[in-house]
Amino acid sequence: MTDSELSGGIDTVPDVVLAAVRGGAGMIQLRDKHANDADLVALVRECREVLRAGLGPRAAQIPLVVDDRLAVAEQTRCHLHVGQDDVPPSRAREILGDDLMIGVSTGTPDQVDEALADGSADVLGIGPIRATDTKTDAAAPLGLEGLSACLAPWTAARRTAAAPGRGLPRTVAIGGIDAALAGQVAATGVEGVCVVSRIAAATDPERAAAELLAAFEEGSRHG
């Protein structure tokens, strides 16, 4: 997930995005709480251009997700992530159609249950795992035990193949995750991590992304 301020300004975000992808990031979420919709539309388009120039055909394999802004997602045909207080995922699905992914933030087992029952989400963001300065209004940290508790409904649905709507969503953990924690998080069975400051504020975003990916993959093998 990007953060314009941590990266040194919105104009620097596309280069950070490219570096992160080169380091192994498989999906990019564009987040800027202060930019207006027009600025975010421009950012989505610039990121696409930079990825195409830097990656060639592989750029099409890197989903771009915009945080919160349904209007931006609709205008740019970009994937969307929503929080518990944003537009309901079912409403976002009505507007965006079936071709775009929708991510949903969750932080309790009940919220995971609700998202699974709704059937609109393609990705569940679970967190925060640890306290972070990036999102000052976040709920209390879940820790590894809380993450496992939130994964329980998803794991049960996977075992029974009980997944309404678009099928079982993917799961990613978010909140204060560094390379050391990424391995521990992976051992819970979560499918990925979403990271902001460890990449956005890094002096070498490509190396930071690579280190996080290596730690997560190592934790997954030994989890």
Secondary structure, DSSP 4 states (H G I P E B T S, - for coil): ---HHHHTSGGGHHHHHHHHHHTT---EEE--SSS-HHHHHHHHHHHHHHHHHHHGGGGGGS-EEEES-HHHHHHHT-EEEE-TTSS-HHHHHHHH-SSS-EEEEE-SHHHHHHHHHH---SEEEE--SS--SS-TT-----HHHHHHHHHHHHHHHHHHT---TT-PPEEEEESS--HHHHHHHHTTT--EEE-SHHHHT-SSHHHHHHHHHHHHHHHHHH-
